[in-house]
Amino acid sequence: MICYAAVHRGALNPAGEIEEMAWFGYGQRDRVSPVDRMVFDALHMDGQLP
């Protein structure tokens, strides 16, 4: 898995094959895939995911 970070301005809108978007914090890590949980854990330990 490759993850990217960026600064964004403006509205984000789902398009193409993406039907909806949702933002998750560390408290919702049970709603993501196992590999995403590893990313959430690393970001949380680094203080980047509240």
C-alpha positions as YAML, in Angstrom:
chain: A
units: angstrom
residues:
- id: 1
  name: MET
  ca: [0.00, 0.00, 0.00]
- id: 2
  name: ILE
  ca: [1.22, 3.49, -0.81]
- id: 3
  name: CYS
  ca: [-0.18, 6.42, 1.17]
- id: 4
  name: TYR
  ca: [0.09, 10.10, 0.35]
- id: 5
  name: ALA
  ca: [-0.54, 13.28, 2.29]
- id: 6
  name: ALA
  ca: [-1.42, 16.64, 0.78]
- id: 7
  name: VAL
  ca: [-2.87, 20.03, 1.56]
- id: 8
  name: HIS
  ca: [-6.23, 20.57, -0.10]
- id: 9
  name: ARG
  ca: [-8.54, 23.53, -0.51]
- id: 10
  name: GLY
  ca: [-12.12, 23.39, -1.72]
- id: 11
  name: ALA
  ca: [-14.77, 20.71, -1.66]
- id: 12
  name: LEU
  ca: [-14.02, 17.06, -2.32]
- id: 13
  name: ASN
  ca: [-16.67, 15.27, -4.35]
- id: 14
  name: PRO
  ca: [-16.93, 11.57, -5.18]
- id: 15
  name: ALA
  ca: [-16.77, 10.84, -8.91]
- id: 16
  name: GLY
  ca: [-16.40, 7.93, -11.29]
- id: 17
  name: GLU
  ca: [-16.58, 4.61, -9.47]
- id: 18
  name: ILE
  ca: [-16.49, 6.35, -6.06]
- id: 19
  name: GLU
  ca: [-20.04, 6.53, -4.71]
- id: 20
  name: GLU
  ca: [-19.46, 8.22, -1.36]
- id: 21
  name: MET
  ca: [-16.75, 9.65, 0.88]
- id: 22
  name: ALA
  ca: [-16.31, 9.48, 4.64]
- id: 23
  name: TRP
  ca: [-13.69, 10.80, 7.04]
- id: 24
  name: PHE
  ca: [-12.52, 8.49, 9.83]
- id: 25
  name: GLY
  ca: [-10.59, 9.22, 12.99]
- id: 26
  name: TYR
  ca: [-8.73, 6.68, 15.08]
- id: 27
  name: GLY
  ca: [-11.92, 5.95, 17.03]
- id: 28
  name: GLN
  ca: [-13.47, 4.47, 13.88]
- id: 29
  name: ARG
  ca: [-10.54, 2.19, 12.97]
- id: 30
  name: ASP
  ca: [-12.84, -0.83, 13.36]
- id: 31
  name: ARG
  ca: [-14.69, 0.35, 10.21]
- id: 32
  name: VAL
  ca: [-11.65, 0.06, 7.89]
- id: 33
  name: SER
  ca: [-9.77, -2.87, 6.35]
- id: 34
  name: PRO
  ca: [-6.97, -4.69, 8.23]
- id: 35
  name: VAL
  ca: [-4.22, -3.00, 6.18]
- id: 36
  name: ASP
  ca: [-5.80, 0.41, 6.81]
- id: 37
  name: ARG
  ca: [-5.81, -0.38, 10.55]
- id: 38
  name: MET
  ca: [-2.02, -0.74, 10.38]
- id: 39
  name: VAL
  ca: [-1.81, 2.67, 8.68]
- id: 40
  name: PHE
  ca: [-4.19, 4.18, 11.27]
- id: 41
  name: ASP
  ca: [-2.05, 2.74, 14.10]
- id: 42
  name: ALA
  ca: [1.16, 4.18, 12.64]
- id: 43
  name: LEU
  ca: [-0.41, 7.59, 12.04]
- id: 44
  name: HIS
  ca: [-1.95, 7.63, 15.51]
- id: 45
  name: MET
  ca: [1.38, 6.72, 17.16]
- id: 46
  name: ASP
  ca: [3.00, 9.56, 15.21]
- id: 47
  name: GLY
  ca: [0.32, 12.02, 16.38]
- id: 48
  name: GLN
  ca: [-1.08, 12.56, 12.88]
- id: 49
  name: LEU
  ca: [-4.45, 10.84, 13.38]
- id: 50
  name: PRO
  ca: [-6.50, 11.98, 16.37]
...
